[in-house]
Amino acid sequence: MTSWDRLSRQQHPPRMRRPPGILAPELNYHSVLGQLREQFPRLSPHLAAQVDSMYHTLQKVRQDLQEHHRQAESFLRTMEIWSGPPGFQPGEVFAGTHEEGDQPWHRRTEPALGPESQDPGPHPPGLELRTEDPLAASPPTASPSPPSSPEGSQEGSAEPGTGAEGVFSRVAQETAGRACLFLKPILWDPEDFEDTWRRPDALPWQSKKSALPHRAQKMRTLRHGEPVLATAVSSFMRHAFTCGRGGVKVWSLVGQGLEDRCPESHLGVQTRRAYLRTCLLSSDSTTLLTGGHNLASVSVWDLTAPSLHVSRELPCVGLTCQALASSPRDSLAFAGFTDGTVRIWDLRDQSVVRDLPGHPPGAKSIAVKEQNIWTGGLDTCLRCWDLRTIREPLEYQFESQIMSLSPSPQEDWVLVGTANGQQWLQPTRGGQKHMVGCKDGIILGLKFSPLGQWWVSVGTDDLLGIYGMPAGTLVFQVPEATSILCCDVSPNNRLIVTGSKAHASVYQLTY
């Protein structure tokens, strides 16, 4: 029998026992140690150190519980905010249409929330919400096949007279009677991922900013049905977007399943002899831009509304859009066209701010870095316009055609991918460019991670490659069955979506 067993129930230290229903007082491990030493004169220093460690662990648990309660209260308040009066339109918050004296988020509803109104609805970016039970995906709605797309030879047969009205049609509708948004904001649970910098065996100098993924696991295949020309992924909305010539398909990433053939929505092209070439998801996941050939405008889709619809049209009659970029902070949108022109719009009134002339086909890729616009194309020339001046652009010659650009989110670099498989870092404030890796085929897509410590590169070598900054060291590669046409990285640094001949692949990163 141990020494602990010889103690009677009344001999246990009083702080270790409390009547039921009474909260535990704040722990004082010095008092506990003193009581243990009285009962055990030969108490070892090792045991005392363990008690000290347990004390600090319990204090951390207490702090975590307090933080959890604060988040729960914030979540309940947010649910009350977004389940406001029947006349309240959540999308107005993003549009800034309410006066300060009558903002709906100051209103509180007293009745208890019923099952129909418990969805939190939209949330401004940056608002941390956690739910006990992740929302299940809505039953997929079968969408009709997109109209047959014309061949590339028809690109020259543009019809400027075609109107912008009726360009797209929304096939999938919100379930009748639901008050929540079509795209629900859901945050990924921390336990879904494994962070190197949070593991017990992490080294002191390992941090989130310097972490590199060490594995990419394919989680889902999205059967788009035609070549995927552009992809986008939102960790805030838990949705992926795949763009083909026939339209954009919206896929839910909630729930299980290795293969998905039924998108939640299909934004199809309706204009005769028109097709899409690219799409872009805004950094705050509230809008989706789409552009292509024989379309009178670049369409801006509102993702905060109860049903997907085009909220704005950015005019570009007679031009074929092949690249998109945006600057939500300045309310600007940018598009590169096949004739080399770069057009800038003001998203607030859809007006054309400026046209930057180029040389065909010199605007296949476009990147915005601070007040500069970078374009690259098949003429092997990288151009940089300074929006603060009206001077001619700076030009940098490369050995091969420029296929993809990606600006570094943290440093003064623009990543350049070329048709001969080379990857270059071009300094944005002057200096000599340097090569950072090479692939065995044409580079078709590049994308920096949100923190800028690595990038993903895809192309005709059938490999998804992860490269680390600053030297372009190859971290790992993942093979696919066919050429990879495009890629995107989620804002939370966790997911990569690639587009191929007839499908898209969703990868989850492990750090």
One Martini backbone bead per residue (centre of mass of N, CA, C, O) as a GRO file, in nm:
protein
  511
    1MET     BB    1   0.096   0.036   0.023
    2THR     BB    2   0.075   0.354  -0.014
    3SER     BB    3   0.099   0.664   0.121
    4TRP     BB    4  -0.169   0.763   0.001
    5ASP     BB    5  -0.346   0.526   0.115
    6ARG     BB    6  -0.295   0.604   0.427
    7LEU     BB    7  -0.475   0.826   0.378
    8SER     BB    8  -0.733   0.983   0.471
    9ARG     BB    9  -0.996   1.171   0.376
   10GLN     BB   10  -0.924   1.403   0.595
   11GLN     BB   11  -0.604   1.426   0.504
   12HIS     BB   12  -0.651   1.579   0.273
   13PRO     BB   13  -0.595   1.843   0.116
   14PRO     BB   14  -0.824   2.097   0.106
   15ARG     BB   15  -0.767   2.190  -0.203
   16MET     BB   16  -0.861   1.890  -0.318
   17ARG     BB   17  -1.139   1.974  -0.185
   18ARG     BB   18  -1.493   2.011  -0.277
   19PRO     BB   19  -1.790   2.102  -0.299
   20PRO     BB   20  -2.047   2.072  -0.482
   21GLY     BB   21  -2.082   2.363  -0.701
   22ILE     BB   22  -1.793   2.472  -0.642
   23LEU     BB   23  -1.559   2.667  -0.734
   24ALA     BB   24  -1.241   2.683  -0.802
   25PRO     BB   25  -0.987   2.816  -0.679
   26GLU     BB   26  -0.707   2.968  -0.702
   27LEU     BB   27  -0.412   2.846  -0.758
   28ASN     BB   28  -0.149   2.738  -0.505
   29TYR     BB   29   0.143   2.570  -0.516
   30HIS     BB   30   0.281   2.648  -0.251
   31SER     BB   31   0.061   2.534  -0.065
   32VAL     BB   32   0.066   2.246  -0.176
   33LEU     BB   33   0.363   2.189  -0.110
   34GLY     BB   34   0.344   2.233   0.195
   35GLN     BB   35   0.139   2.002   0.247
   36LEU     BB   36   0.311   1.775   0.126
   37ARG     BB   37   0.556   1.807   0.321
   38GLU     BB   38   0.399   1.741   0.578
   39GLN     BB   39   0.317   1.447   0.477
   40PHE     BB   40   0.612   1.444   0.306
   41PRO     BB   41   0.930   1.472   0.404
   42ARG     BB   42   1.047   1.302   0.130
   43LEU     BB   43   1.013   1.505  -0.090
   44SER     BB   44   1.091   1.535  -0.408
   45PRO     BB   45   1.207   1.757  -0.643
   46HIS     BB   46   1.069   1.623  -0.886
   47LEU     BB   47   0.777   1.650  -0.777
   48ALA     BB   48   0.781   1.955  -0.747
   49ALA     BB   49   0.818   2.011  -1.051
   50GLN     BB   50   0.553   1.877  -1.140
   51VAL     BB   51   0.363   2.064  -0.987
   52ASP     BB   52   0.454   2.320  -1.127
   53SER     BB   53   0.367   2.227  -1.413
   54MET     BB   54   0.068   2.180  -1.345
   55TYR     BB   55   0.000   2.467  -1.269
   56HIS     BB   56   0.063   2.603  -1.545
   57THR     BB   57  -0.134   2.430  -1.706
   58LEU     BB   58  -0.394   2.517  -1.555
   59GLN     BB   59  -0.367   2.816  -1.619
   60LYS     BB   60  -0.390   2.778  -1.925
   61VAL     BB   61  -0.670   2.651  -1.923
   62ARG     BB   62  -0.813   2.888  -1.794
   63GLN     BB   63  -0.748   3.092  -2.021
   64ASP     BB   64  -0.881   2.931  -2.250
   65LEU     BB   65  -1.167   2.936  -2.131
   66GLN     BB   66  -1.199   3.240  -2.131
   67GLU     BB   67  -1.161   3.271  -2.437
   68HIS     BB   68  -1.396   3.088  -2.517
   69HIS     BB   69  -1.617   3.261  -2.387
   70ARG     BB   70  -1.566   3.512  -2.555
   71GLN     BB   71  -1.622   3.379  -2.831
   72ALA     BB   72  -1.909   3.287  -2.768
   73GLU     BB   73  -2.024   3.569  -2.720
   74SER     BB   74  -1.952   3.678  -2.999
   75PHE     BB   75  -2.117   3.470  -3.158
   76LEU     BB   76  -2.397   3.541  -3.038
   77ARG     BB   77  -2.395   3.834  -3.124
   78THR     BB   78  -2.368   3.779  -3.430
   79MET     BB   79  -2.633   3.623  -3.461
   80GLU     BB   80  -2.810   3.864  -3.380
   81ILE     BB   81  -2.721   4.056  -3.599
   82TRP     BB   82  -2.788   3.854  -3.861
   83SER     BB   83  -3.094   3.820  -3.721
   84GLY     BB   84  -3.261   4.049  -3.801
   85PRO     BB   85  -3.469   4.216  -3.950
   86PRO     BB   86  -3.643   4.146  -4.239
   87GLY     BB   87  -3.523   4.416  -4.397
   88PHE     BB   88  -3.241   4.309  -4.369
   89GLN     BB   89  -2.930   4.343  -4.557
   90PRO     BB   90  -2.623   4.207  -4.543
   91GLY     BB   91  -2.481   4.333  -4.800
   92GLU     BB   92  -2.476   4.634  -4.690
   93VAL     BB   93  -2.223   4.622  -4.522
   94PHE     BB   94  -2.019   4.599  -4.764
   95ALA     BB   95  -2.141   4.862  -4.915
   96GLY     BB   96  -2.205   5.103  -4.710
   97THR     BB   97  -2.536   5.201  -4.683
   98HIS     BB   98  -2.528   5.279  -4.392
   99GLU     BB   99  -2.581   5.464  -4.137
  100GLU     BB  100  -2.444   5.528  -3.834
  101GLY     BB  101  -2.725   5.560  -3.676
  102ASP     BB  102  -2.829   5.274  -3.853
  103GLN     BB  103  -2.684   5.012  -3.757
  104PRO     BB  104  -2.753   4.672  -3.742
  105TRP     BB  105  -2.522   4.590  -3.523
  106HIS     BB  106  -2.697   4.745  -3.278
  107ARG     BB  107  -2.904   4.530  -3.286
  108ARG     BB  108  -3.145   4.347  -3.087
  109THR     BB  109  -3.277   4.021  -3.027
  110GLU     BB  110  -3.486   3.855  -2.803
  111PRO     BB  111  -3.564   3.617  -2.937
  112ALA     BB  112  -3.523   3.307  -2.995
  113LEU     BB  113  -3.353   3.097  -3.187
  114GLY     BB  114  -3.416   2.925  -3.454
  115PRO     BB  115  -3.336   2.692  -3.689
  116GLU     BB  116  -3.350   2.910  -3.932
  117SER     BB  117  -3.162   3.150  -3.757
  118GLN     BB  118  -2.864   3.017  -3.676
  119ASP     BB  119  -2.722   3.140  -3.898
  120PRO     BB  120  -2.470   3.382  -3.916
  121GLY     BB  121  -2.379   3.452  -4.182
  122PRO     BB  122  -2.222   3.716  -4.258
  123HIS     BB  123  -1.868   3.822  -4.236
  124PRO     BB  124  -1.633   4.008  -4.179
  125PRO     BB  125  -1.324   4.026  -4.231
  126GLY     BB  126  -1.151   3.894  -3.932
  127LEU     BB  127  -1.384   3.740  -3.803
  128GLU     BB  128  -1.391   3.526  -3.534
  129LEU     BB  129  -1.534   3.203  -3.575
  130ARG     BB  130  -1.701   2.941  -3.382
  131THR     BB  131  -1.815   2.607  -3.414
  132GLU     BB  132  -1.927   2.315  -3.297
  133ASP     BB  133  -2.081   2.251  -3.575
  134PRO     BB  134  -2.028   2.190  -3.875
  135LEU     BB  135  -2.145   2.267  -4.166
  136ALA     BB  136  -2.321   2.121  -4.391
  137ALA     BB  137  -2.367   2.038  -4.693
  138SER     BB  138  -2.550   2.098  -4.943
  139PRO     BB  139  -2.736   1.970  -5.162
  140PRO     BB  140  -2.672   1.904  -5.466
  141THR     BB  141  -2.707   2.071  -5.777
  142ALA     BB  142  -2.789   1.999  -6.073
  143SER     BB  143  -2.622   2.082  -6.374
  144PRO     BB  144  -2.610   2.183  -6.669
  145SER     BB  145  -2.457   2.179  -6.946
  146PRO     BB  146  -2.257   2.355  -7.113
  147PRO     BB  147  -2.207   2.516  -7.371
  148SER     BB  148  -2.058   2.496  -7.646
  149SER     BB  149  -1.734   2.563  -7.727
  150PRO     BB  150  -1.529   2.733  -7.893
  151GLU     BB  151  -1.270   2.768  -8.070
  152GLY     BB  152  -0.979   2.945  -8.087
  153SER     BB  153  -1.034   3.050  -8.389
  154GLN     BB  154  -1.288   3.244  -8.286
  155GLU     BB  155  -1.157   3.498  -8.151
  156GLY     BB  156  -1.182   3.702  -8.408
  157SER     BB  157  -1.522   3.688  -8.384
  158ALA     BB  158  -1.615   3.948  -8.274
  159GLU     BB  159  -1.918   4.109  -8.118
  160PRO     BB  160  -1.969   4.424  -8.013
  161GLY     BB  161  -2.295   4.427  -8.014
  162THR     BB  162  -2.307   4.261  -7.777
  163GLY     BB  163  -2.463   4.232  -7.494
  164ALA     BB  164  -2.436   4.214  -7.137
  165GLU     BB  165  -2.696   4.100  -7.112
  166GLY     BB  166  -2.715   3.767  -7.025
  167VAL     BB  167  -2.433   3.630  -6.993
  168PHE     BB  168  -2.539   3.502  -6.730
  169SER     BB  169  -2.641   3.207  -6.538
  170ARG     BB  170  -2.820   3.095  -6.261
  171VAL     BB  171  -2.880   2.770  -6.160
  172ALA     BB  172  -2.836   2.773  -5.865
  173GLN     BB  173  -3.030   2.767  -5.569
  174GLU     BB  174  -3.161   2.844  -5.290
  175THR     BB  175  -3.311   2.718  -5.045
  176ALA     BB  176  -3.613   2.721  -4.951
  177GLY     BB  177  -3.643   2.941  -4.665
  178ARG     BB  178  -3.363   3.041  -4.648
  179ALA     BB  179  -3.161   3.298  -4.471
  180CYS     BB  180  -2.900   3.226  -4.578
  181LEU     BB  181  -2.627   3.201  -4.740
  182PHE     BB  182  -2.483   3.043  -4.994
  183LEU     BB  183  -2.211   3.143  -4.869
  184LYS     BB  184  -2.056   3.017  -4.589
  185PRO     BB  185  -1.895   3.116  -4.312
  186ILE     BB  186  -1.606   2.902  -4.249
  187LEU     BB  187  -1.386   2.782  -4.024
  188TRP     BB  188  -1.112   2.623  -3.961
  189ASP     BB  189  -1.004   2.381  -3.772
  190PRO     BB  190  -0.718   2.328  -3.597
  191GLU     BB  191  -0.732   2.002  -3.604
  192ASP     BB  192  -0.696   1.979  -3.925
  193PHE     BB  193  -0.400   2.057  -3.844
  194GLU     BB  194  -0.029   2.062  -3.865
  195ASP     BB  195   0.201   2.241  -3.672
  196THR     BB  196   0.529   2.287  -3.636
  197TRP     BB  197   0.528   2.546  -3.433
  198ARG     BB  198   0.321   2.369  -3.218
  199ARG     BB  199   0.492   2.152  -3.147
  200PRO     BB  200   0.667   2.012  -2.889
  201ASP     BB  201   0.938   1.969  -3.091
  202ALA     BB  202   0.986   2.252  -3.143
  203LEU     BB  203   1.189   2.491  -3.230
  204PRO     BB  204   1.257   2.810  -3.128
  205TRP     BB  205   1.298   2.926  -3.441
  206GLN     BB  206   1.024   2.835  -3.507
  207SER     BB  207   0.787   2.978  -3.736
  208LYS     BB  208   0.531   3.084  -3.925
  209LYS     BB  209   0.702   3.263  -4.131
  210SER     BB  210   0.923   3.005  -4.179
  211ALA     BB  211   0.731   2.798  -4.275
  212LEU     BB  212   0.724   2.476  -4.434
  213PRO     BB  213   0.597   2.254  -4.619
  214HIS     BB  214   0.607   1.873  -4.627
  215ARG     BB  215   0.300   1.829  -4.737
  216ALA     BB  216   0.062   1.699  -4.994
  217GLN     BB  217  -0.283   1.621  -4.978
  218LYS     BB  218  -0.529   1.469  -5.145
  219MET     BB  219  -0.883   1.543  -5.090
  220ARG     BB  220  -0.994   1.636  -5.389
  221THR     BB  221  -1.209   1.589  -5.680
  222LEU     BB  222  -1.307   1.812  -5.946
  223ARG     BB  223  -1.555   1.761  -6.196
  224HIS     BB  224  -1.576   1.981  -6.451
  225GLY     BB  225  -1.544   1.867  -6.785
  226GLU     BB  226  -1.309   2.075  -6.844
  227PRO     BB  227  -1.082   2.288  -6.886
  228VAL     BB  228  -0.893   2.447  -6.634
  229LEU     BB  229  -0.800   2.792  -6.638
  230ALA     BB  230  -0.909   2.860  -6.339
  231THR     BB  231  -0.856   2.929  -5.985
  232ALA     BB  232  -1.027   2.926  -5.656
  233VAL     BB  233  -0.990   2.989  -5.292
  234SER     BB  234  -1.187   2.973  -4.979
  235SER     BB  235  -1.148   2.958  -4.633
  236PHE     BB  236  -1.389   3.131  -4.538
  237MET     BB  237  -1.613   2.970  -4.732
  238ARG     BB  238  -1.540   2.680  -4.830
  239HIS     BB  239  -1.454   2.733  -5.145
  240ALA     BB  240  -1.448   2.651  -5.493
  241PHE     BB  241  -1.316   2.768  -5.817
  242THR     BB  242  -1.398   2.687  -6.161
  243CYS     BB  243  -1.260   2.772  -6.486
  244GLY     BB  244  -1.419   2.769  -6.796
  245ARG     BB  245  -1.546   2.829  -7.099
  246GLY     BB  246  -1.857   2.774  -6.988
  247GLY     BB  247  -1.765   2.848  -6.681
  248VAL     BB  248  -1.846   2.863  -6.335
  249LYS     BB  249  -1.769   2.656  -6.056
  250VAL     BB  250  -1.915   2.568  -5.739
  251TRP     BB  251  -1.749   2.436  -5.442
  252SER     BB  252  -1.774   2.240  -5.173
  253LEU     BB  253  -1.551   2.169  -4.874
  254VAL     BB  254  -1.762   2.025  -4.721
  255GLY     BB  255  -1.693   1.734  -4.609
  256GLN     BB  256  -1.684   1.434  -4.761
  257GLY     BB  257  -1.483   1.313  -5.018
  258LEU     BB  258  -1.286   1.244  -5.314
  259GLU     BB  259  -1.541   1.308  -5.508
  260ASP     BB  260  -1.678   1.568  -5.736
  261ARG     BB  261  -1.972   1.626  -5.967
  262CYS     BB  262  -2.148   1.847  -5.786
  263PRO     BB  263  -2.213   2.152  -5.794
  264GLU     BB  264  -2.368   2.424  -5.644
  265SER     BB  265  -2.275   2.598  -5.902
  266HIS     BB  266  -2.347   2.752  -6.237
  267LEU     BB  267  -2.175   2.998  -6.433
  268GLY     BB  268  -2.296   3.056  -6.731
  269VAL     BB  269  -2.264   3.101  -7.071
  270GLN     BB  270  -2.484   3.287  -7.312
  271THR     BB  271  -2.320   3.411  -7.517
  272ARG     BB  272  -2.251   3.416  -7.832
  273ARG     BB  273  -1.927   3.322  -7.887
  274ALA     BB  274  -1.858   3.282  -7.583
  275TYR     BB  275  -1.586   3.290  -7.331
  276LEU     BB  276  -1.383   3.192  -7.085
  277ARG     BB  277  -1.040   3.261  -6.920
  278THR     BB  278  -1.108   3.394  -6.628
  279CYS     BB  279  -1.053   3.433  -6.265
  280LEU     BB  280  -1.131   3.623  -5.949
  281LEU     BB  281  -1.063   3.642  -5.607
  282SER     BB  282  -1.100   3.824  -5.358
  283SER     BB  283  -0.935   3.878  -5.058
  284ASP     BB  284  -1.239   3.884  -4.901
  285SER     BB  285  -1.453   3.686  -5.049
  286THR     BB  286  -1.699   3.880  -5.193
  287THR     BB  287  -1.575   3.850  -5.491
  288LEU     BB  288  -1.616   3.771  -5.850
  289LEU     BB  289  -1.415   3.759  -6.137
  290THR     BB  290  -1.498   3.770  -6.496
  291GLY     BB  291  -1.334   3.669  -6.812
  292GLY     BB  292  -1.322   3.714  -7.189
  293HIS     BB  293  -1.469   3.628  -7.489
  294ASN     BB  294  -1.714   3.824  -7.626
  295LEU     BB  295  -1.741   4.034  -7.388
  296ALA     BB  296  -1.870   4.343  -7.266
  297SER     BB  297  -1.758   4.234  -6.979
  298VAL     BB  298  -1.665   4.239  -6.652
  299SER     BB  299  -1.767   4.034  -6.396
  300VAL     BB  300  -1.935   4.096  -6.075
  301TRP     BB  301  -1.968   3.887  -5.806
  302ASP     BB  302  -2.193   3.835  -5.540
  303LEU     BB  303  -2.112   3.652  -5.229
  304THR     BB  304  -2.327   3.797  -5.005
  305ALA     BB  305  -2.572   3.698  -5.127
  306PRO     BB  306  -2.837   3.478  -5.132
  307SER     BB  307  -2.761   3.500  -5.443
  308LEU     BB  308  -2.607   3.460  -5.729
  309HIS     BB  309  -2.479   3.768  -5.878
  310VAL     BB  310  -2.453   4.042  -6.081
  311SER     BB  311  -2.346   4.366  -5.966
  312ARG     BB  312  -2.120   4.422  -6.193
  313GLU     BB  313  -1.997   4.613  -6.488
  314LEU     BB  314  -1.696   4.603  -6.682
  315PRO     BB  315  -1.607   4.761  -6.951
  316CYS     BB  316  -1.498   4.565  -7.280
  317VAL     BB  317  -1.552   4.621  -7.571
  318GLY     BB  318  -1.368   4.419  -7.801
  319LEU     BB  319  -1.230   4.253  -7.569
  320THR     BB  320  -0.981   4.012  -7.446
  321CYS     BB  321  -0.969   3.847  -7.154
  322GLN     BB  322  -0.664   3.699  -6.960
  323ALA     BB  323  -0.644   3.897  -6.699
  324LEU     BB  324  -0.650   3.944  -6.332
  325ALA     BB  325  -0.694   4.218  -6.090
  326SER     BB  326  -0.673   4.359  -5.746
  327SER     BB  327  -0.765   4.654  -5.516
  328PRO     BB  328  -0.955   4.687  -5.246
  329ARG     BB  329  -0.832   4.936  -5.104
  330ASP     BB  330  -0.879   5.112  -5.395
  331SER     BB  331  -1.115   5.009  -5.575
  332LEU     BB  332  -0.964   4.815  -5.793
  333ALA     BB  333  -0.946   4.701  -6.137
  334PHE     BB  334  -0.774   4.453  -6.349
  335ALA     BB  335  -0.688   4.410  -6.708
  336GLY     BB  336  -0.579   4.179  -6.952
  337PHE     BB  337  -0.517   4.185  -7.303
  338THR     BB  338  -0.443   4.061  -7.620
  339ASP     BB  339  -0.339   4.366  -7.717
  340GLY     BB  340  -0.188   4.473  -7.427
  341THR     BB  341  -0.398   4.592  -7.263
  342VAL     BB  342  -0.462   4.795  -6.966
  343ARG     BB  343  -0.733   4.802  -6.739
  344ILE     BB  344  -0.894   5.050  -6.525
  345TRP     BB  345  -1.117   5.032  -6.245
  346ASP     BB  346  -1.390   5.155  -6.064
  347LEU     BB  347  -1.590   4.982  -5.838
  348ARG     BB  348  -1.798   5.205  -5.749
  349ASP     BB  349  -1.875   5.303  -6.084
  350GLN     BB  350  -1.737   5.145  -6.338
  351SER     BB  351  -1.507   5.315  -6.427
  352VAL     BB  352  -1.260   5.433  -6.635
  353VAL     BB  353  -0.940   5.530  -6.543
  354ARG     BB  354  -0.736   5.350  -6.735
  355ASP     BB  355  -0.519   5.309  -7.021
  356LEU     BB  356  -0.265   5.069  -7.103
  357PRO     BB  357  -0.047   5.041  -7.339
  358GLY     BB  358   0.053   4.778  -7.564
  359HIS     BB  359   0.183   4.456  -7.681
  360PRO     BB  360   0.117   4.216  -7.877
  361PRO     BB  361   0.102   3.958  -7.642
  362GLY     BB  362   0.156   4.148  -7.336
  363ALA     BB  363  -0.112   4.039  -7.123
  364LYS     BB  364  -0.125   3.744  -6.979
  365SER     BB  365  -0.003   3.880  -6.721
  366ILE     BB  366  -0.087   4.007  -6.381
  367ALA     BB  367   0.049   4.253  -6.140
  368VAL     BB  368   0.015   4.394  -5.808
  369LYS     BB  369   0.250   4.649  -5.663
  370GLU     BB  370   0.123   4.875  -5.520
  371GLN     BB  371   0.187   5.133  -5.772
  372ASN     BB  372   0.228   4.873  -5.956
  373ILE     BB  373   0.227   4.732  -6.292
  374TRP     BB  374   0.253   4.397  -6.407
  375THR     BB  375   0.357   4.258  -6.727
  376GLY     BB  376   0.316   3.951  -6.925
  377GLY     BB  377   0.425   3.771  -7.231
  378LEU     BB  378   0.489   3.654  -7.565
  379ASP     BB  379   0.728   3.894  -7.599
  380THR     BB  380   0.937   3.864  -7.341
  381CYS     BB  381   0.810   4.114  -7.175
  382LEU     BB  382   0.856   4.313  -6.888
  383ARG     BB  383   0.619   4.534  -6.736
  384CYS     BB  384   0.619   4.873  -6.573
  385TRP     BB  385   0.376   5.061  -6.405
  386ASP     BB  386   0.322   5.390  -6.283
  387LEU     BB  387   0.038   5.535  -6.141
  388ARG     BB  388   0.177   5.828  -6.069
  389THR     BB  389   0.228   5.825  -6.377
  390ILE     BB  390   0.278   5.884  -6.756
  391ARG     BB  391   0.490   5.702  -6.822
  392GLU     BB  392   0.668   5.482  -6.951
  393PRO     BB  393   0.745   5.170  -6.929
  394LEU     BB  394   0.922   4.937  -6.794
  395GLU     BB  395   1.176   4.711  -6.937
  396TYR     BB  396   1.214   4.341  -6.943
  397GLN     BB  397   1.413   4.098  -7.065
  398PHE     BB  398   1.362   3.767  -7.186
  399GLU     BB  399   1.419   3.449  -7.321
  400SER     BB  400   1.108   3.399  -7.270
  401GLN     BB  401   0.799   3.347  -7.231
  402ILE     BB  402   0.546   3.491  -7.033
  403MET     BB  403   0.310   3.306  -6.820
  404SER     BB  404   0.373   3.411  -6.511
  405LEU     BB  405   0.259   3.595  -6.211
  406SER     BB  406   0.391   3.689  -5.868
  407PRO     BB  407   0.356   3.862  -5.587
  408SER     BB  408   0.502   3.955  -5.306
  409PRO     BB  409   0.358   4.012  -4.985
  410GLN     BB  410   0.651   4.111  -4.829
  411GLU     BB  411   0.833   4.168  -5.076
  412ASP     BB  412   1.047   4.306  -5.346
  413TRP     BB  413   0.879   4.098  -5.557
  414VAL     BB  414   0.860   3.921  -5.877
  415LEU     BB  415   0.731   3.638  -6.011
  416VAL     BB  416   0.869   3.447  -6.291
  417GLY     BB  417   0.726   3.257  -6.562
  418THR     BB  418   0.839   3.044  -6.823
  419ALA     BB  419   0.848   2.847  -7.116
  420ASN     BB  420   1.148   2.718  -7.026
  421GLY     BB  421   1.110   2.679  -6.689
  422GLN     BB  422   1.174   2.945  -6.559
  423GLN     BB  423   1.261   3.116  -6.246
  424TRP     BB  424   1.202   3.457  -6.135
  425LEU     BB  425   1.341   3.738  -5.953
  426GLN     BB  426   1.198   4.060  -5.954
  427PRO     BB  427   1.278   4.360  -5.869
  428THR     BB  428   1.081   4.655  -5.766
  429ARG     BB  429   1.352   4.859  -5.676
  430GLY     BB  430   1.573   4.752  -5.819
  431GLY     BB  431   1.786   4.544  -6.002
  432GLN     BB  432   1.881   4.215  -6.020
  433LYS     BB  433   1.792   3.939  -6.151
  434HIS     BB  434   1.706   3.594  -6.043
  435MET     BB  435   1.733   3.260  -6.044
  436VAL     BB  436   1.472   3.009  -5.896
  437GLY     BB  437   1.460   2.777  -6.084
  438CYS     BB  438   1.359   2.466  -6.265
  439LYS     BB  439   1.176   2.320  -6.524
  440ASP     BB  440   1.076   2.068  -6.773
  441GLY     BB  441   0.858   2.286  -6.846
  442ILE     BB  442   0.598   2.473  -6.881
  443ILE     BB  443   0.492   2.754  -6.719
  444LEU     BB  444   0.142   2.815  -6.606
  445GLY     BB  445   0.185   2.852  -6.277
  446LEU     BB  446   0.185   3.099  -6.004
  447LYS     BB  447   0.209   3.109  -5.626
  448PHE     BB  448   0.206   3.273  -5.348
  449SER     BB  449   0.206   3.277  -5.034
  450PRO     BB  450   0.066   3.480  -4.796
  451LEU     BB  451   0.371   3.503  -4.647
  452GLY     BB  452   0.616   3.444  -4.869
  453GLN     BB  453   0.791   3.157  -4.809
  454TRP     BB  454   0.637   3.038  -5.068
  455TRP     BB  455   0.574   2.842  -5.374
  456VAL     BB  456   0.376   2.757  -5.655
  457SER     BB  457   0.432   2.521  -5.933
  458VAL     BB  458   0.311   2.486  -6.275
  459GLY     BB  459   0.272   2.243  -6.564
  460THR     BB  460   0.389   2.023  -6.826
  461ASP     BB  461   0.532   1.816  -6.601
  462ASP     BB  462   0.304   1.711  -6.391
  463LEU     BB  463   0.388   1.917  -6.147
  464LEU     BB  464   0.378   1.996  -5.806
  465GLY     BB  465   0.561   2.274  -5.677
  466ILE     BB  466   0.769   2.352  -5.391
  467TYR     BB  467   0.913   2.671  -5.304
  468GLY     BB  468   1.175   2.836  -5.139
  469MET     BB  469   1.276   3.096  -4.965
  470PRO     BB  470   1.507   3.277  -5.165
  471ALA     BB  471   1.640   3.032  -5.364
  472GLY     BB  472   1.436   2.803  -5.472
  473THR     BB  473   1.391   2.556  -5.307
  474LEU     BB  474   1.305   2.233  -5.328
  475VAL     BB  475   1.077   2.070  -5.128
  476PHE     BB  476   0.839   1.947  -5.321
  477GLN     BB  477   0.651   1.691  -5.506
  478VAL     BB  478   0.348   1.640  -5.715
  479PRO     BB  479   0.193   1.417  -5.904
  480GLU     BB  480   0.026   1.410  -6.218
  481ALA     BB  481  -0.136   1.295  -6.508
  482THR     BB  482  -0.130   1.596  -6.608
  483SER     BB  483  -0.138   1.892  -6.696
  484ILE     BB  484  -0.098   2.207  -6.527
  485LEU     BB  485  -0.272   2.519  -6.566
  486CYS     BB  486  -0.333   2.590  -6.251
  487CYS     BB  487  -0.338   2.800  -5.941
  488ASP     BB  488  -0.403   2.806  -5.574
  489VAL     BB  489  -0.406   2.984  -5.255
  490SER     BB  490  -0.505   3.003  -4.952
  491PRO     BB  491  -0.527   3.244  -4.700
  492ASN     BB  492  -0.447   3.009  -4.466
  493ASN     BB  493  -0.209   2.817  -4.591
  494ARG     BB  494  -0.362   2.510  -4.657
  495LEU     BB  495  -0.445   2.536  -4.968
  496ILE     BB  496  -0.453   2.368  -5.292
  497VAL     BB  497  -0.549   2.455  -5.631
  498THR     BB  498  -0.586   2.267  -5.929
  499GLY     BB  499  -0.576   2.272  -6.294
  500SER     BB  500  -0.695   2.068  -6.558
  501LYS     BB  501  -0.835   1.913  -6.820
  502ALA     BB  502  -1.116   1.799  -6.624
  503HIS     BB  503  -0.994   1.900  -6.340
  504ALA     BB  504  -0.971   1.942  -5.985
  505SER     BB  505  -0.738   1.989  -5.710
  506VAL     BB  506  -0.726   1.923  -5.353
  507TYR     BB  507  -0.491   2.042  -5.115
  508GLN     BB  508  -0.330   1.953  -4.810
  509LEU     BB  509  -0.129   2.105  -4.576
  510THR     BB  510   0.179   2.021  -4.406
  511TYR     BB  511   0.402   2.147  -4.128
   0.00000   0.00000   0.00000
